[in-house]
Structure formats: structure tokens, C-alpha cells
Amino acid sequence: MERRWSKVEMWVPGSYLALVLAMQLWVTVAGDGFAGVWPLLATAPVSLLVLGLFGPAKGAAPADPGPEVVPHDGSEPPTPLPSEFPSVTDPLPADWTPDTSVAAEPGMGEILGFHGAILIGALVNAAAIWAFVRFLVRRRLGSAGLAAC
């Protein structure tokens, strides 16, 4: 006889994914700045545990030592203040706009952005929840089978 997945094994991770998708929809519709915290908190537990697996090894040297620090003794004179007024034709800082004609095509991370990161974290969490619930169901069925013998 073939064992089928129990309803709990499918409903718990499915409900979790539905909750995260509903929160994503709420963030998109509401547009509130604080609304994005809730999907982050919903995907954080397992995602933070998995993130620890990809950190640097203990005792590893930093990849970039950083810029060379030149000591400053403070004996240099301050830079002189401008003695002329800016020209009327000079652009004001508020009038400056970046040149977007040479902008690169956005990559996959830029397209997905916040929503993609949350959905990937939710899928990882749902897989972990599914594995944990399946372990618990098999353990319960295994102990019930031994008691019947």
C-alpha cells in the first residue's frame, strides 16, 4: 500500500506561502513604508539560519583590506573659501539630473528586488516547514504502529 501525504503536510506549508503572498500583495497595494517589515519578519526565522551557513569561515582573512590610511597631523591649513559668487548660468544642484541614456539593462535582482527576495525566502521556509511536519507525522505514525503490534 502506497503512503500518501497527510493533509497536515500539505496545508501547513501551503498556508504559510499563502500568508506571505497575501502580505506581499498588501505591501504592494498599501504602499506604506512600514508595511514591508511584516513579510520580512515572516520569512526571517529559517532564512537567518540558512544565511549563517554562507558566512565566512572562522579565522578567514577579510577579502578587501580597505584603503590605506594616511596619518593626519592637523598642521595643514584649511582650504580657502571661494572668493567669487557663482555665475548665474551655472547649474544649480537641484537642476542637475543624471544622464540615463547610457543606463545598463536592469539585472534579475533589480527586477525582482524586495518581492523576489521575500518569495525566495518564503519558498526556503516552506520547504523547511514541510520537512519538519513530515518528520513529525512519520514519527507519530511510527510510534503508533509499534504500539499496535
C-alpha positions as CSV (number, residue, x, y, z in Angstrom):
1,M,0.0,0.0,0.0
2,E,1.4,3.4,-1.0
3,R,1.5,6.0,1.7
4,R,0.0,9.3,0.7
5,W,1.0,12.7,2.2
6,S,-1.2,13.7,5.0
7,K,-3.3,16.8,4.9
8,V,-1.2,18.5,7.5
9,E,2.0,18.0,5.4
10,M,0.4,20.0,2.6
11,W,-1.8,22.5,4.4
12,V,0.8,23.9,6.8
13,P,3.4,25.0,4.2
14,G,0.7,26.0,1.8
15,S,-1.0,28.2,4.3
16,Y,2.4,29.8,5.1
17,L,3.0,30.6,1.5
18,A,-0.5,32.0,1.1
19,L,0.1,34.2,4.1
20,V,3.4,35.5,2.7
21,L,1.8,36.2,-0.7
22,A,-1.1,38.0,1.0
23,M,1.4,40.2,2.9
24,Q,3.3,40.9,-0.4
25,L,0.0,42.0,-2.0
26,W,-0.7,44.2,1.0
27,V,2.7,45.8,0.7
28,T,2.1,46.5,-3.0
29,V,-1.4,47.9,-2.5
30,A,-0.9,49.8,0.7
31,G,2.4,51.2,-0.2
32,D,3.1,52.0,3.4
33,G,6.8,52.3,4.3
34,F,6.4,50.2,7.4
35,A,4.3,47.5,5.7
36,G,7.4,45.8,4.3
37,V,8.5,44.8,7.7
38,W,5.9,42.1,8.1
39,P,6.9,39.9,5.1
40,L,10.5,40.3,6.3
41,L,9.6,39.0,9.8
42,A,7.5,36.2,8.3
43,T,10.5,34.9,6.3
44,A,13.3,35.7,8.8
45,P,13.4,32.6,11.1
46,V,14.7,30.0,8.7
47,S,16.3,32.5,6.3
48,L,18.5,33.7,9.1
49,L,19.6,30.2,10.0
50,V,20.4,29.4,6.3
51,L,22.2,32.7,6.0
52,G,24.6,31.6,8.8
53,L,25.7,28.7,6.6
54,F,27.0,31.0,3.9
55,G,29.0,33.3,6.1
56,P,32.8,33.5,6.2
57,A,34.8,30.8,7.9
58,K,36.2,31.4,11.3
59,G,39.6,32.9,11.1
60,A,39.3,33.9,7.5
61,A,41.1,37.0,6.4
62,P,39.0,39.8,5.1
63,A,38.7,39.9,1.3
64,D,39.4,43.6,1.0
65,P,41.9,45.1,3.4
66,G,40.4,48.6,2.7
67,P,42.1,51.8,1.7
68,E,45.5,52.8,3.1
69,V,45.1,55.2,6.0
70,V,47.4,58.2,5.8
71,P,48.0,59.7,9.2
72,H,46.9,63.4,9.5
73,D,48.8,65.5,12.0
74,G,46.5,68.6,11.7
75,S,49.2,71.0,10.7
76,E,47.8,71.7,7.2
77,P,45.9,75.0,6.7
78,P,42.2,74.8,5.9
79,T,41.1,75.1,2.3
80,P,40.3,78.7,1.3
81,L,36.7,79.7,1.0
82,P,35.5,80.7,-2.5
83,S,36.0,84.4,-3.1
84,E,33.7,84.8,-6.1
85,F,29.9,84.3,-6.4
86,P,28.8,81.5,-8.7
87,S,27.8,82.5,-12.2
88,V,24.1,82.9,-12.9
89,T,24.4,80.4,-15.8
90,D,26.0,77.7,-13.6
91,P,23.5,74.9,-13.0
92,L,22.1,74.7,-9.5
93,P,22.4,71.4,-7.6
94,A,18.7,71.0,-7.7
95,D,18.6,71.3,-11.5
96,W,21.1,68.5,-12.1
97,T,19.7,65.3,-13.5
98,P,21.7,62.2,-14.2
99,D,22.3,61.0,-17.8
100,T,20.2,57.9,-18.2
101,S,20.8,57.4,-21.9
102,V,23.7,55.1,-21.1
103,A,22.0,53.2,-18.3
104,A,22.5,49.4,-18.3
105,E,19.7,47.0,-18.6
106,P,18.4,46.0,-15.1
107,G,19.5,42.6,-13.9
108,M,17.3,39.9,-12.4
109,G,18.0,41.1,-8.9
110,E,16.9,44.6,-9.7
111,I,13.8,43.4,-11.5
112,L,12.7,41.2,-8.6
113,G,14.1,43.3,-5.8
114,F,12.3,43.2,-2.5
115,H,9.4,40.9,-3.6
116,G,11.7,38.4,-5.2
117,A,13.9,38.2,-2.1
118,I,10.9,37.7,0.1
119,L,9.4,35.0,-2.2
120,I,12.7,33.1,-2.4
121,G,13.0,33.2,1.4
122,A,9.3,32.0,1.8
123,L,10.0,29.1,-0.5
124,V,13.0,28.0,1.5
125,N,11.0,28.4,4.7
126,A,8.1,26.4,3.3
127,A,10.4,23.6,2.3
128,A,11.9,23.5,5.8
129,I,8.4,23.6,7.4
130,W,7.2,20.8,5.1
131,A,10.3,18.6,6.0
132,F,9.7,19.3,9.7
133,V,6.0,18.5,9.6
134,R,6.7,15.3,7.5
135,F,9.2,14.2,10.2
136,L,6.7,14.8,12.9
137,V,3.9,12.9,11.1
138,R,6.2,9.9,10.3
139,R,7.4,9.8,13.9
140,R,3.8,9.8,15.2
141,L,2.8,7.1,12.7
142,G,5.8,5.1,13.5
143,S,5.2,5.1,17.3
144,A,1.5,4.3,16.7
145,G,2.5,1.3,14.5
146,L,4.8,-0.1,17.2
147,A,2.1,0.2,19.8
148,A,-0.4,-1.8,17.7
149,C,2.0,-4.8,17.5
